[in-house]
Amino acid sequence: MGLFSFFSGKNSLAALSDLDNSRLSDLGLSRRDLFEARHINRKVVGNFLTSRRAERAYFWLK
């Protein structure tokens, strides 16, 4: 179960959208990730956000 498995519904994405950019950055996400997630099947939104977060962490550590 990924960190973002909680965020599989539209209400959860709306809650994430309420965060400012620095908080999203702390989570390893961006506004663009949230907008793209709104167009994805709800069942895989958590996986999508987790993969985006992992990708950014990989490049940050590199």
C-alpha positions in Angstrom: 0.0 0.0 0.0 1.5 3.3 -1.1 1.6 6.5 0.7 -0.9 8.0 -1.7 -3.4 5.1 -1.6 -5.5 7.4 0.6 -5.9 9.8 -2.2 -7.9 7.8 -4.6 -11.0 9.9 -4.6 -11.8 13.3 -5.9 -12.3 14.7 -2.4 -8.8 13.7 -1.5 -7.4 15.3 -4.6 -9.3 18.5 -3.7 -7.7 18.4 -0.2 -4.2 18.1 -1.8 -5.1 21.0 -4.1 -5.7 23.2 -1.0 -2.0 22.8 0.0 0.4 25.5 -1.0 3.3 24.8 -3.4 5.9 24.4 -0.7 3.8 21.7 1.1 3.3 19.9 -2.1 7.0 20.0 -2.8 7.6 18.5 0.7 5.4 15.6 -0.4 7.4 15.4 -3.7 4.5 16.6 -5.8 3.6 19.6 -8.0 0.4 21.2 -9.0 0.8 19.7 -12.5 0.8 16.2 -10.9 -2.5 16.9 -9.2 -4.1 18.2 -12.4 -2.9 15.2 -14.3 -4.2 12.9 -11.6 -7.7 14.3 -12.0 -7.9 12.8 -15.5 -6.8 9.3 -14.4 -9.0 6.4 -13.3 -9.6 6.8 -9.6 -8.3 3.2 -8.9 -4.7 4.1 -10.1 -4.4 7.7 -8.8 -2.5 6.6 -5.7 -0.1 4.6 -7.8 0.4 7.6 -10.2 1.2 10.0 -7.4 3.5 7.5 -5.7 5.4 7.0 -9.0 5.7 10.8 -9.5 7.0 11.2 -6.0 9.5 8.4 -6.4 10.7 9.8 -9.7 11.4 13.2 -8.1 13.1 11.6 -5.1 15.4 9.6 -7.4 16.5 12.7 -9.4 16.9 14.7 -6.2 19.2 12.1 -4.7 21.2 11.7 -7.8 
